[in-house]
Each structure stands twice: as C-alpha cells, then as structure tokens.
C-alpha cells in the first residue's frame, strides 16, 4: 500500500483492541514497517492517553470526574506507520 519511506496514519473511531492495537501489531509483523510515535502534550489526561502500544494514542469518550456521564463520541485511536523496505 505504501512506497518505501511512505507514511500513513491508522485511525479508527473505536476503542476496541481488535480494531486498533491488534491491527497495528499485525501490520508491523507482516510488513516491513515501523511505528512513528505520536506525542501529545496532554497525553496523560482523562481525555487523551497513550495506547497499549507505545507511540499510539487513544482519545477516551468522556472527560471523567464530574463529567463522567457526558459522552463525547465513541472514542478514537491513532497510530502513525512508516514503510521501511
């Protein structure tokens, strides 16, 4: 799908490991690719947190605390991948 050196952002509107980390892990195992870490200054907040694969990011569907019942969507997952060979 990518030329050598090409990058892509894999993003879903899901918090399912099957649709997120498992897909990224499979891709990294099957293709000559590497993960490019995504960093957010507030990646440890209630809304934005690190994914279970280092360098990936999850956006949680609520803000926690007194707003924990307010949903702001189904959540998102981001991973940035580069083809190396």
PDB file with one MODEL, atoms N, CA, C and O in Angstrom:
MODEL        1
ATOM      1  N   UNK A   1       0.799  -1.198   0.000  1.00  0.00           N
ATOM      2  CA  UNK A   1       0.000   0.000   0.000  1.00  0.00           C
ATOM      3  C   UNK A   1       0.844   1.266   0.000  1.00  0.00           C
ATOM      4  O   UNK A   1       0.430   2.289  -0.545  1.00  0.00           O
ATOM      5  N   UNK A   2       2.023   1.203   0.606  1.00  0.00           N
ATOM      6  CA  UNK A   2       2.887   2.375   0.687  1.00  0.00           C
ATOM      7  C   UNK A   2       4.202   2.131  -0.038  1.00  0.00           C
ATOM      8  O   UNK A   2       4.702   1.006  -0.080  1.00  0.00           O
ATOM      9  N   UNK A   3       4.751   3.185  -0.602  1.00  0.00           N
ATOM     10  CA  UNK A   3       6.106   3.115  -1.133  1.00  0.00           C
ATOM     11  C   UNK A   3       7.079   3.135   0.029  1.00  0.00           C
ATOM     12  O   UNK A   3       6.728   3.574   1.125  1.00  0.00           O
ATOM     13  N   UNK A   4       8.305   2.664  -0.196  1.00  0.00           N
ATOM     14  CA  UNK A   4       9.326   2.704   0.845  1.00  0.00           C
ATOM     15  C   UNK A   4       9.500   4.143   1.325  1.00  0.00           C
ATOM     16  O   UNK A   4       9.644   5.066   0.523  1.00  0.00           O
ATOM     17  N   UNK A   5       9.483   4.315   2.628  1.00  0.00           N
ATOM     18  CA  UNK A   5       9.596   5.635   3.238  1.00  0.00           C
ATOM     19  C   UNK A   5       8.259   6.347   3.393  1.00  0.00           C
ATOM     20  O   UNK A   5       8.182   7.379   4.059  1.00  0.00           O
ATOM     21  N   UNK A   6       7.206   5.808   2.785  1.00  0.00           N
ATOM     22  CA  UNK A   6       5.879   6.408   2.884  1.00  0.00           C
ATOM     23  C   UNK A   6       5.303   6.245   4.281  1.00  0.00           C
ATOM     24  O   UNK A   6       5.623   5.289   4.986  1.00  0.00           O
ATOM     25  N   UNK A   7       4.462   7.176   4.671  1.00  0.00           N
ATOM     26  CA  UNK A   7       3.823   7.110   5.991  1.00  0.00           C
ATOM     27  C   UNK A   7       2.310   7.127   5.847  1.00  0.00           C
ATOM     28  O   UNK A   7       1.763   7.638   4.870  1.00  0.00           O
ATOM     29  N   UNK A   8       1.660   6.564   6.832  1.00  0.00           N
ATOM     30  CA  UNK A   8       0.205   6.619   6.897  1.00  0.00           C
ATOM     31  C   UNK A   8      -0.210   6.758   8.343  1.00  0.00           C
ATOM     32  O   UNK A   8       0.517   6.367   9.257  1.00  0.00           O
ATOM     33  N   UNK A   9      -1.379   7.316   8.537  1.00  0.00           N
ATOM     34  CA  UNK A   9      -1.981   7.386   9.861  1.00  0.00           C
ATOM     35  C   UNK A   9      -3.128   6.388   9.873  1.00  0.00           C
ATOM     36  O   UNK A   9      -4.042   6.463   9.052  1.00  0.00           O
ATOM     37  N   UNK A  10      -3.068   5.453  10.814  1.00  0.00           N
ATOM     38  CA  UNK A  10      -4.151   4.495  11.003  1.00  0.00           C
ATOM     39  C   UNK A  10      -5.011   5.037  12.130  1.00  0.00           C
ATOM     40  O   UNK A  10      -4.532   5.232  13.247  1.00  0.00           O
ATOM     41  N   UNK A  11      -6.261   5.277  11.842  1.00  0.00           N
ATOM     42  CA  UNK A  11      -7.158   5.872  12.828  1.00  0.00           C
ATOM     43  C   UNK A  11      -8.511   5.187  12.770  1.00  0.00           C
ATOM     44  O   UNK A  11      -9.017   4.886  11.689  1.00  0.00           O
ATOM     45  N   UNK A  12      -9.093   4.942  13.928  1.00  0.00           N
ATOM     46  CA  UNK A  12     -10.438   4.403  13.995  1.00  0.00           C
ATOM     47  C   UNK A  12     -11.260   5.236  14.979  1.00  0.00           C
ATOM     48  O   UNK A  12     -10.719   5.961  15.814  1.00  0.00           O
ATOM     49  N   UNK A  13     -12.560   5.112  14.856  1.00  0.00           N
ATOM     50  CA  UNK A  13     -13.455   5.736  15.831  1.00  0.00           C
ATOM     51  C   UNK A  13     -13.972   4.638  16.756  1.00  0.00           C
ATOM     52  O   UNK A  13     -15.175   4.481  16.967  1.00  0.00           O
ATOM     53  N   UNK A  14     -13.018   3.886  17.298  1.00  0.00           N
ATOM     54  CA  UNK A  14     -13.318   2.740  18.148  1.00  0.00           C
ATOM     55  C   UNK A  14     -12.250   2.652  19.237  1.00  0.00           C
ATOM     56  O   UNK A  14     -11.132   3.135  19.060  1.00  0.00           O
ATOM     57  N   UNK A  15     -12.599   2.042  20.345  1.00  0.00           N
ATOM     58  CA  UNK A  15     -11.617   1.757  21.392  1.00  0.00           C
ATOM     59  C   UNK A  15     -11.378   0.256  21.522  1.00  0.00           C
ATOM     60  O   UNK A  15     -10.830  -0.198  22.526  1.00  0.00           O
ATOM     61  N   UNK A  16     -11.778  -0.511  20.525  1.00  0.00           N
ATOM     62  CA  UNK A  16     -11.613  -1.956  20.516  1.00  0.00           C
ATOM     63  C   UNK A  16     -10.170  -2.338  20.197  1.00  0.00           C
ATOM     64  O   UNK A  16      -9.618  -1.890  19.192  1.00  0.00           O
ATOM     65  N   UNK A  17      -9.558  -3.162  21.046  1.00  0.00           N
ATOM     66  CA  UNK A  17      -8.204  -3.643  20.757  1.00  0.00           C
ATOM     67  C   UNK A  17      -8.156  -4.394  19.441  1.00  0.00           C
ATOM     68  O   UNK A  17      -7.165  -4.307  18.716  1.00  0.00           O
ATOM     69  N   UNK A  18      -9.223  -5.137  19.116  1.00  0.00           N
ATOM     70  CA  UNK A  18      -9.257  -5.883  17.856  1.00  0.00           C
ATOM     71  C   UNK A  18      -9.163  -4.970  16.641  1.00  0.00           C
ATOM     72  O   UNK A  18      -8.574  -5.350  15.629  1.00  0.00           O
ATOM     73  N   UNK A  19      -9.724  -3.796  16.725  1.00  0.00           N
ATOM     74  CA  UNK A  19      -9.705  -2.861  15.600  1.00  0.00           C
ATOM     75  C   UNK A  19      -8.514  -1.913  15.644  1.00  0.00           C
ATOM     76  O   UNK A  19      -8.237  -1.221  14.664  1.00  0.00           O
ATOM     77  N   UNK A  20      -7.820  -1.874  16.747  1.00  0.00           N
ATOM     78  CA  UNK A  20      -6.741  -0.897  16.919  1.00  0.00           C
ATOM     79  C   UNK A  20      -5.383  -1.562  17.085  1.00  0.00           C
ATOM     80  O   UNK A  20      -4.702  -1.826  16.094  1.00  0.00           O
ATOM     81  N   UNK A  21      -4.986  -1.833  18.298  1.00  0.00           N
ATOM     82  CA  UNK A  21      -3.654  -2.373  18.554  1.00  0.00           C
ATOM     83  C   UNK A  21      -3.405  -3.709  17.852  1.00  0.00           C
ATOM     84  O   UNK A  21      -2.293  -3.964  17.389  1.00  0.00           O
ATOM     85  N   UNK A  22      -4.420  -4.556  17.771  1.00  0.00           N
ATOM     86  CA  UNK A  22      -4.217  -5.847  17.100  1.00  0.00           C
ATOM     87  C   UNK A  22      -3.948  -5.669  15.610  1.00  0.00           C
ATOM     88  O   UNK A  22      -3.125  -6.389  15.045  1.00  0.00           O
ATOM     89  N   UNK A  23      -4.624  -4.728  14.970  1.00  0.00           N
ATOM     90  CA  UNK A  23      -4.383  -4.448  13.553  1.00  0.00           C
ATOM     91  C   UNK A  23      -2.990  -3.865  13.363  1.00  0.00           C
ATOM     92  O   UNK A  23      -2.269  -4.273  12.452  1.00  0.00           O
ATOM     93  N   UNK A  24      -2.604  -2.923  14.205  1.00  0.00           N
ATOM     94  CA  UNK A  24      -1.278  -2.314  14.103  1.00  0.00           C
ATOM     95  C   UNK A  24      -0.194  -3.362  14.351  1.00  0.00           C
ATOM     96  O   UNK A  24       0.799  -3.399  13.624  1.00  0.00           O
ATOM     97  N   UNK A  25      -0.364  -4.202  15.348  1.00  0.00           N
ATOM     98  CA  UNK A  25       0.614  -5.263  15.628  1.00  0.00           C
ATOM     99  C   UNK A  25       0.742  -6.208  14.443  1.00  0.00           C
ATOM    100  O   UNK A  25       1.854  -6.571  14.060  1.00  0.00           O
ATOM    101  N   UNK A  26      -0.378  -6.608  13.862  1.00  0.00           N
ATOM    102  CA  UNK A  26      -0.358  -7.493  12.693  1.00  0.00           C
ATOM    103  C   UNK A  26       0.390  -6.842  11.542  1.00  0.00           C
ATOM    104  O   UNK A  26       1.222  -7.480  10.896  1.00  0.00           O
ATOM    105  N   UNK A  27       0.094  -5.566  11.283  1.00  0.00           N
ATOM    106  CA  UNK A  27       0.748  -4.857  10.191  1.00  0.00           C
ATOM    107  C   UNK A  27       2.256  -4.774  10.397  1.00  0.00           C
ATOM    108  O   UNK A  27       3.027  -4.987   9.462  1.00  0.00           O
ATOM    109  N   UNK A  28       2.673  -4.465  11.616  1.00  0.00           N
ATOM    110  CA  UNK A  28       4.103  -4.353  11.900  1.00  0.00           C
ATOM    111  C   UNK A  28       4.804  -5.705  11.785  1.00  0.00           C
ATOM    112  O   UNK A  28       5.980  -5.755  11.427  1.00  0.00           O
ATOM    113  N   UNK A  29       4.113  -6.790  12.078  1.00  0.00           N
ATOM    114  CA  UNK A  29       4.691  -8.133  11.954  1.00  0.00           C
ATOM    115  C   UNK A  29       4.755  -8.593  10.510  1.00  0.00           C
ATOM    116  O   UNK A  29       5.730  -9.236  10.121  1.00  0.00           O
ATOM    117  N   UNK A  30       3.751  -8.284   9.704  1.00  0.00           N
ATOM    118  CA  UNK A  30       3.636  -8.811   8.340  1.00  0.00           C
ATOM    119  C   UNK A  30       4.325  -7.951   7.286  1.00  0.00           C
ATOM    120  O   UNK A  30       4.726  -8.472   6.245  1.00  0.00           O
ATOM    121  N   UNK A  31       4.469  -6.691   7.519  1.00  0.00           N
ATOM    122  CA  UNK A  31       5.055  -5.765   6.551  1.00  0.00           C
ATOM    123  C   UNK A  31       6.362  -5.207   7.102  1.00  0.00           C
ATOM    124  O   UNK A  31       6.598  -5.218   8.310  1.00  0.00           O
ATOM    125  N   UNK A  32       7.190  -4.728   6.211  1.00  0.00           N
ATOM    126  CA  UNK A  32       8.408  -4.046   6.657  1.00  0.00           C
ATOM    127  C   UNK A  32       8.013  -2.612   6.990  1.00  0.00           C
ATOM    128  O   UNK A  32       8.091  -1.708   6.158  1.00  0.00           O
ATOM    129  N   UNK A  33       7.589  -2.442   8.233  1.00  0.00           N
ATOM    130  CA  UNK A  33       7.069  -1.147   8.672  1.00  0.00           C
ATOM    131  C   UNK A  33       7.481  -0.903  10.111  1.00  0.00           C
ATOM    132  O   UNK A  33       7.822  -1.824  10.853  1.00  0.00           O
ATOM    133  N   UNK A  34       7.439   0.373  10.481  1.00  0.00           N
ATOM    134  CA  UNK A  34       7.749   0.753  11.859  1.00  0.00           C
ATOM    135  C   UNK A  34       6.748   1.784  12.331  1.00  0.00           C
ATOM    136  O   UNK A  34       6.139   2.499  11.536  1.00  0.00           O
ATOM    137  N   UNK A  35       6.592   1.846  13.627  1.00  0.00           N
ATOM    138  CA  UNK A  35       5.690   2.806  14.241  1.00  0.00           C
ATOM    139  C   UNK A  35       6.435   4.120  14.457  1.00  0.00           C
ATOM    140  O   UNK A  35       7.556   4.127  14.965  1.00  0.00           O
ATOM    141  N   UNK A  36       5.822   5.207  14.079  1.00  0.00           N
ATOM    142  CA  UNK A  36       6.352   6.539  14.360  1.00  0.00           C
ATOM    143  C   UNK A  36       5.568   7.055  15.557  1.00  0.00           C
ATOM    144  O   UNK A  36       4.359   7.260  15.449  1.00  0.00           O
ATOM    145  N   UNK A  37       6.217   7.270  16.690  1.00  0.00           N
ATOM    146  CA  UNK A  37       5.487   7.683  17.895  1.00  0.00           C
ATOM    147  C   UNK A  37       4.721   8.989  17.705  1.00  0.00           C
ATOM    148  O   UNK A  37       5.213   9.937  17.094  1.00  0.00           O
ATOM    149  N   UNK A  38       3.518   9.011  18.239  1.00  0.00           N
ATOM    150  CA  UNK A  38       2.682  10.211  18.268  1.00  0.00           C
ATOM    151  C   UNK A  38       2.724  10.737  19.692  1.00  0.00           C
ATOM    152  O   UNK A  38       2.489   9.996  20.647  1.00  0.00           O
ATOM    153  N   UNK A  39       3.024  12.017  19.826  1.00  0.00           N
ATOM    154  CA  UNK A  39       3.105  12.627  21.153  1.00  0.00           C
ATOM    155  C   UNK A  39       2.124  13.782  21.253  1.00  0.00           C
ATOM    156  O   UNK A  39       2.043  14.625  20.360  1.00  0.00           O
ATOM    157  N   UNK A  40       1.390  13.807  22.335  1.00  0.00           N
ATOM    158  CA  UNK A  40       0.503  14.921  22.647  1.00  0.00           C
ATOM    159  C   UNK A  40       0.936  15.472  23.991  1.00  0.00           C
ATOM    160  O   UNK A  40       1.203  14.699  24.912  1.00  0.00           O
ATOM    161  N   UNK A  41       1.013  16.788  24.129  1.00  0.00           N
ATOM    162  CA  UNK A  41       1.449  17.365  25.406  1.00  0.00           C
ATOM    163  C   UNK A  41       0.614  16.905  26.597  1.00  0.00           C
ATOM    164  O   UNK A  41       1.136  16.768  27.704  1.00  0.00           O
ATOM    165  N   UNK A  42      -0.664  16.671  26.380  1.00  0.00           N
ATOM    166  CA  UNK A  42      -1.560  16.281  27.469  1.00  0.00           C
ATOM    167  C   UNK A  42      -1.951  14.810  27.346  1.00  0.00           C
ATOM    168  O   UNK A  42      -3.095  14.455  27.629  1.00  0.00           O
ATOM    169  N   UNK A  43      -1.026  13.953  26.932  1.00  0.00           N
ATOM    170  CA  UNK A  43      -1.349  12.546  26.660  1.00  0.00           C
ATOM    171  C   UNK A  43      -1.659  11.740  27.911  1.00  0.00           C
ATOM    172  O   UNK A  43      -1.925  10.543  27.812  1.00  0.00           O
ATOM    173  N   UNK A  44      -1.632  12.353  29.072  1.00  0.00           N
ATOM    174  CA  UNK A  44      -1.973  11.624  30.297  1.00  0.00           C
ATOM    175  C   UNK A  44      -3.243  12.169  30.933  1.00  0.00           C
ATOM    176  O   UNK A  44      -3.528  11.887  32.097  1.00  0.00           O
ATOM    177  N   UNK A  45      -4.007  12.948  30.176  1.00  0.00           N
ATOM    178  CA  UNK A  45      -5.257  13.482  30.724  1.00  0.00           C
ATOM    179  C   UNK A  45      -6.335  12.409  30.687  1.00  0.00           C
ATOM    180  O   UNK A  45      -6.105  11.307  30.190  1.00  0.00           O
ATOM    181  N   UNK A  46      -7.522  12.737  31.217  1.00  0.00           N
ATOM    182  CA  UNK A  46      -8.648  11.816  31.152  1.00  0.00           C
ATOM    183  C   UNK A  46      -9.135  11.632  29.724  1.00  0.00           C
ATOM    184  O   UNK A  46      -9.695  10.586  29.393  1.00  0.00           O
ATOM    185  N   UNK A  47      -8.933  12.623  28.881  1.00  0.00           N
ATOM    186  CA  UNK A  47      -9.428  12.578  27.513  1.00  0.00           C
ATOM    187  C   UNK A  47      -8.437  11.922  26.551  1.00  0.00           C
ATOM    188  O   UNK A  47      -8.843  11.151  25.681  1.00  0.00           O
ATOM    189  N   UNK A  48      -7.161  12.213  26.695  1.00  0.00           N
ATOM    190  CA  UNK A  48      -6.134  11.686  25.793  1.00  0.00           C
ATOM    191  C   UNK A  48      -5.165  10.847  26.604  1.00  0.00           C
ATOM    192  O   UNK A  48      -4.660  11.292  27.635  1.00  0.00           O
ATOM    193  N   UNK A  49      -4.906   9.628  26.136  1.00  0.00           N
ATOM    194  CA  UNK A  49      -3.972   8.766  26.851  1.00  0.00           C
ATOM    195  C   UNK A  49      -3.186   7.915  25.864  1.00  0.00           C
ATOM    196  O   UNK A  49      -3.601   7.743  24.718  1.00  0.00           O
ATOM    197  N   UNK A  50      -2.069   7.392  26.302  1.00  0.00           N
ATOM    198  CA  UNK A  50      -1.257   6.514  25.472  1.00  0.00           C
ATOM    199  C   UNK A  50      -2.007   5.215  25.216  1.00  0.00           C
ATOM    200  O   UNK A  50      -2.711   4.708  26.089  1.00  0.00           O
ATOM    201  N   UNK A  51      -1.844   4.679  23.995  1.00  0.00           N
ATOM    202  CA  UNK A  51      -2.404   3.372  23.677  1.00  0.00           C
ATOM    203  C   UNK A  51      -1.569   2.284  24.324  1.00  0.00           C
ATOM    204  O   UNK A  51      -0.546   2.565  24.948  1.00  0.00           O
ATOM    205  N   UNK A  52      -2.003   1.047  24.175  1.00  0.00           N
ATOM    206  CA  UNK A  52      -1.256  -0.059  24.781  1.00  0.00           C
ATOM    207  C   UNK A  52       0.007  -0.399  24.000  1.00  0.00           C
ATOM    208  O   UNK A  52       0.864  -1.122  24.508  1.00  0.00           O
ATOM    209  N   UNK A  53       0.142   0.106  22.775  1.00  0.00           N
ATOM    210  CA  UNK A  53       1.399   0.030  22.037  1.00  0.00           C
ATOM    211  C   UNK A  53       2.057   1.390  22.172  1.00  0.00           C
ATOM    212  O   UNK A  53       1.456   2.411  21.838  1.00  0.00           O
ATOM    213  N   UNK A  54       3.284   1.406  22.658  1.00  0.00           N
ATOM    214  CA  UNK A  54       3.986   2.672  22.877  1.00  0.00           C
ATOM    215  C   UNK A  54       4.039   3.474  21.577  1.00  0.00           C
ATOM    216  O   UNK A  54       4.430   2.954  20.532  1.00  0.00           O
ATOM    217  N   UNK A  55       3.644   4.738  21.653  1.00  0.00           N
ATOM    218  CA  UNK A  55       3.647   5.622  20.498  1.00  0.00           C
ATOM    219  C   UNK A  55       2.286   5.786  19.847  1.00  0.00           C
ATOM    220  O   UNK A  55       2.125   6.610  18.946  1.00  0.00           O
ATOM    221  N   UNK A  56       1.296   5.006  20.294  1.00  0.00           N
ATOM    222  CA  UNK A  56      -0.072   5.177  19.804  1.00  0.00           C
ATOM    223  C   UNK A  56      -0.864   6.001  20.813  1.00  0.00           C
ATOM    224  O   UNK A  56      -0.453   6.150  21.964  1.00  0.00           O
ATOM    225  N   UNK A  57      -1.994   6.530  20.379  1.00  0.00           N
ATOM    226  CA  UNK A  57      -2.780   7.418  21.233  1.00  0.00           C
ATOM    227  C   UNK A  57      -4.250   7.008  21.184  1.00  0.00           C
ATOM    228  O   UNK A  57      -4.767   6.611  20.139  1.00  0.00           O
ATOM    229  N   UNK A  58      -4.904   7.111  22.331  1.00  0.00           N
ATOM    230  CA  UNK A  58      -6.354   6.877  22.446  1.00  0.00           C
ATOM    231  C   UNK A  58      -7.017   8.143  22.973  1.00  0.00           C
ATOM    232  O   UNK A  58      -6.513   8.795  23.887  1.00  0.00           O
ATOM    233  N   UNK A  59      -8.150   8.472  22.380  1.00  0.00           N
ATOM    234  CA  UNK A  59      -8.989   9.564  22.857  1.00  0.00           C
ATOM    235  C   UNK A  59     -10.206   8.924  23.495  1.00  0.00           C
ATOM    236  O   UNK A  59     -10.992   8.265  22.814  1.00  0.00           O
ATOM    237  N   UNK A  60     -10.369   9.110  24.791  1.00  0.00           N
ATOM    238  CA  UNK A  60     -11.454   8.481  25.538  1.00  0.00           C
ATOM    239  C   UNK A  60     -12.766   9.221  25.312  1.00  0.00           C
ATOM    240  O   UNK A  60     -12.750  10.420  25.031  1.00  0.00           O
ATOM    241  N   UNK A  61     -13.912   8.529  25.430  1.00  0.00           N
ATOM    242  CA  UNK A  61     -15.197   9.152  25.116  1.00  0.00           C
ATOM    243  C   UNK A  61     -15.759  10.078  26.183  1.00  0.00           C
ATOM    244  O   UNK A  61     -16.813  10.677  25.972  1.00  0.00           O
ATOM    245  N   UNK A  62     -15.091  10.214  27.316  1.00  0.00           N
ATOM    246  CA  UNK A  62     -15.618  11.153  28.317  1.00  0.00           C
ATOM    247  C   UNK A  62     -14.458  11.843  29.021  1.00  0.00           C
ATOM    248  O   UNK A  62     -13.302  11.446  28.877  1.00  0.00           O
ATOM    249  N   UNK A  63     -14.775  12.851  29.760  1.00  0.00           N
ATOM    250  CA  UNK A  63     -13.749  13.636  30.438  1.00  0.00           C
ATOM    251  C   UNK A  63     -13.469  13.164  31.859  1.00  0.00           C
ATOM    252  O   UNK A  63     -12.550  13.674  32.500  1.00  0.00           O
ATOM    253  N   UNK A  64     -14.238  12.204  32.365  1.00  0.00           N
ATOM    254  CA  UNK A  64     -14.023  11.714  33.724  1.00  0.00           C
ATOM    255  C   UNK A  64     -14.485  12.723  34.766  1.00  0.00           C
ATOM    256  O   UNK A  64     -15.050  13.765  34.435  1.00  0.00           O
ATOM    257  N   UNK A  65     -14.239  12.401  36.013  1.00  0.00           N
ATOM    258  CA  UNK A  65     -14.613  13.299  37.107  1.00  0.00           C
ATOM    259  C   UNK A  65     -16.093  13.607  37.118  1.00  0.00           C
ATOM    260  O   UNK A  65     -16.914  12.714  36.915  1.00  0.00           O
ATOM    261  N   UNK A  66     -16.439  14.841  37.350  1.00  0.00           N
ATOM    262  CA  UNK A  66     -17.851  15.220  37.449  1.00  0.00           C
ATOM    263  C   UNK A  66     -18.568  15.125  36.109  1.00  0.00           C
ATOM    264  O   UNK A  66     -19.798  15.139  36.070  1.00  0.00           O
ATOM    265  N   UNK A  67     -17.816  15.027  35.000  1.00  0.00           N
ATOM    266  CA  UNK A  67     -18.410  14.917  33.672  1.00  0.00           C
ATOM    267  C   UNK A  67     -18.436  13.482  33.166  1.00  0.00           C
ATOM    268  O   UNK A  67     -18.646  13.268  31.972  1.00  0.00           O
ATOM    269  N   UNK A  68     -18.230  12.497  34.024  1.00  0.00           N
ATOM    270  CA  UNK A  68     -18.049  11.118  33.574  1.00  0.00           C
ATOM    271  C   UNK A  68     -19.263  10.544  32.858  1.00  0.00           C
ATOM    272  O   UNK A  68     -19.120   9.567  32.122  1.00  0.00           O
ATOM    273  N   UNK A  69     -20.425  11.096  33.039  1.00  0.00           N
ATOM    274  CA  UNK A  69     -21.612  10.599  32.351  1.00  0.00           C
ATOM    275  C   UNK A  69     -21.832  11.283  31.002  1.00  0.00           C
ATOM    276  O   UNK A  69     -22.713  10.883  30.241  1.00  0.00           O
ATOM    277  N   UNK A  70     -21.039  12.310  30.704  1.00  0.00           N
ATOM    278  CA  UNK A  70     -21.178  13.016  29.432  1.00  0.00           C
ATOM    279  C   UNK A  70     -20.298  12.345  28.394  1.00  0.00           C
ATOM    280  O   UNK A  70     -19.073  12.353  28.517  1.00  0.00           O
ATOM    281  N   UNK A  71     -20.909  11.766  27.377  1.00  0.00           N
ATOM    282  CA  UNK A  71     -20.146  11.114  26.325  1.00  0.00           C
ATOM    283  C   UNK A  71     -19.868  12.096  25.201  1.00  0.00           C
ATOM    284  O   UNK A  71     -20.735  12.882  24.820  1.00  0.00           O
ATOM    285  N   UNK A  72     -18.671  12.045  24.682  1.00  0.00           N
ATOM    286  CA  UNK A  72     -18.253  12.920  23.591  1.00  0.00           C
ATOM    287  C   UNK A  72     -17.839  12.077  22.396  1.00  0.00           C
ATOM    288  O   UNK A  72     -16.791  12.318  21.797  1.00  0.00           O
ATOM    289  N   UNK A  73     -18.647  11.100  22.049  1.00  0.00           N
ATOM    290  CA  UNK A  73     -18.348  10.221  20.926  1.00  0.00           C
ATOM    291  C   UNK A  73     -17.887   8.860  21.406  1.00  0.00           C
ATOM    292  O   UNK A  73     -17.836   8.598  22.608  1.00  0.00           O
ATOM    293  N   UNK A  74     -17.553   8.000  20.467  1.00  0.00           N
ATOM    294  CA  UNK A  74     -17.184   6.630  20.781  1.00  0.00           C
ATOM    295  C   UNK A  74     -15.713   6.429  21.066  1.00  0.00           C
ATOM    296  O   UNK A  74     -15.293   5.304  21.338  1.00  0.00           O
ATOM    297  N   UNK A  75     -14.930   7.463  21.014  1.00  0.00           N
ATOM    298  CA  UNK A  75     -13.502   7.342  21.232  1.00  0.00           C
ATOM    299  C   UNK A  75     -12.765   7.196  19.911  1.00  0.00           C
ATOM    300  O   UNK A  75     -13.356   6.847  18.889  1.00  0.00           O
ATOM    301  N   UNK A  76     -11.457   7.469  19.946  1.00  0.00           N
ATOM    302  CA  UNK A  76     -10.624   7.383  18.757  1.00  0.00           C
ATOM    303  C   UNK A  76      -9.292   6.751  19.104  1.00  0.00           C
ATOM    304  O   UNK A  76      -8.857   6.767  20.255  1.00  0.00           O
ATOM    305  N   UNK A  77      -8.653   6.194  18.086  1.00  0.00           N
ATOM    306  CA  UNK A  77      -7.324   5.593  18.209  1.00  0.00           C
ATOM    307  C   UNK A  77      -6.493   6.104  17.040  1.00  0.00           C
ATOM    308  O   UNK A  77      -6.993   6.225  15.922  1.00  0.00           O
ATOM    309  N   UNK A  78      -5.203   6.408  17.303  1.00  0.00           N
ATOM    310  CA  UNK A  78      -4.285   6.875  16.263  1.00  0.00           C
ATOM    311  C   UNK A  78      -2.959   6.129  16.334  1.00  0.00           C
ATOM    312  O   UNK A  78      -2.416   5.896  17.414  1.00  0.00           O
ATOM    313  N   UNK A  79      -2.451   5.761  15.167  1.00  0.00           N
ATOM    314  CA  UNK A  79      -1.098   5.208  15.046  1.00  0.00           C
ATOM    315  C   UNK A  79      -0.511   5.733  13.738  1.00  0.00           C
ATOM    316  O   UNK A  79      -1.214   5.819  12.732  1.00  0.00           O
ATOM    317  N   UNK A  80       0.752   6.076  13.749  1.00  0.00           N
ATOM    318  CA  UNK A  80       1.437   6.554  12.534  1.00  0.00           C
ATOM    319  C   UNK A  80       2.484   5.517  12.158  1.00  0.00           C
ATOM    320  O   UNK A  80       3.306   5.129  12.988  1.00  0.00           O
ATOM    321  N   UNK A  81       2.453   5.069  10.905  1.00  0.00           N
ATOM    322  CA  UNK A  81       3.276   3.944  10.459  1.00  0.00           C
ATOM    323  C   UNK A  81       4.065   4.348   9.224  1.00  0.00           C
ATOM    324  O   UNK A  81       3.547   5.029   8.339  1.00  0.00           O
ATOM    325  N   UNK A  82       5.344   3.915   9.171  1.00  0.00           N
ATOM    326  CA  UNK A  82       6.206   4.196   8.023  1.00  0.00           C
ATOM    327  C   UNK A  82       6.684   2.878   7.428  1.00  0.00           C
ATOM    328  O   UNK A  82       7.087   1.973   8.159  1.00  0.00           O
ATOM    329  N   UNK A  83       6.639   2.768   6.111  1.00  0.00           N
ATOM    330  CA  UNK A  83       7.177   1.583   5.420  1.00  0.00           C
ATOM    331  C   UNK A  83       8.684   1.743   5.325  1.00  0.00           C
ATOM    332  O   UNK A  83       9.175   2.780   4.879  1.00  0.00           O
ATOM    333  N   UNK A  84       9.418   0.722   5.741  1.00  0.00           N
ATOM    334  CA  UNK A  84      10.879   0.818   5.777  1.00  0.00           C
ATOM    335  C   UNK A  84      11.565  -0.031   4.714  1.00  0.00           C
ATOM    336  O   UNK A  84      12.781   0.076   4.559  1.00  0.00           O
ATOM    337  N   UNK A  85      10.857  -0.850   3.992  1.00  0.00           N
ATOM    338  CA  UNK A  85      11.527  -1.684   2.990  1.00  0.00           C
ATOM    339  C   UNK A  85      10.676  -2.051   1.834  1.00  0.00           C
ATOM    340  O   UNK A  85      11.131  -2.749   0.928  1.00  0.00           O
TER     341      UNK A  85
ENDMDL
END
